[in-house]
Amino acid sequence: MGKVTIENPPGCAPAQGLYSHAGVIRAGNVVCIAGQLAVGLDGSVVGKHDFAAQFACVFKNLGDVLKGLGGDWHSVAKFTTYLVHSQDIEKFMKERQALFPKLFGQLPYPPNTLLIVDRLVKEDFLIEVEAIAGI
């Protein structure tokens, strides 16, 4: 059985509740990254009412966690995405289509499960993305 360590890598935005950014299974090099939100380094909500700004911040924060753990975008095995408005699905697809070639290069991209939820931990958040990575 592997040893699990809970980590909050340096340089990441603060967690917005009773959780850490990553649970690392050292024996298998599997990392479960908590859902990242549009949170600035000062703990403030970034891009209130602005889906594109929140999307960019969420993926910046995911990148910071990956980097802090010694990984990169090519370490990602799976995403789970939570949106609070079904009307934002098209915006999500557009933003992802613009960003993913910069992060990953050519297809294929990591799997993603997209869910529509009633709300996130704070009403101002529009999107949350978690990841499983191999680092």
Stockholm file with secondary structure:
# STOCKHOLM 1.0

chainA/1-135         MGKVTIENPPGCAPAQGLYSHAGVIRAGNVVCIAGQLAVGLDGSVVGKHDFAAQFACVFKNLGDVLKGLGGDWHSVAKFTTYLVHSQDIEKFMKERQALFPKLFGQLPYPPNTLLIVDRLVKEDFLIEVEAIAGI
#=GR chainA/1-135 SS CCCEEEECCTTCCCCSSSCCSEEEETTTTEEEEEEECSBCTTSCBSSTTCHHHHHHHHHHHHHHHHHHTTCCGGGEEEEEEEESCGGGHHHHHHHHHHHHHHHHCSSCCCCEEEEECSCCSSTTCCEEEEEEEEC
#=GC SS_cons         CCCEEEECCTTCCCCSSSCCSEEEETTTTEEEEEEECSBCTTSCBSSTTCHHHHHHHHHHHHHHHHHHTTCCGGGEEEEEEEESCGGGHHHHHHHHHHHHHHHHCSSCCCCEEEEECSCCSSTTCCEEEEEEEEC
//
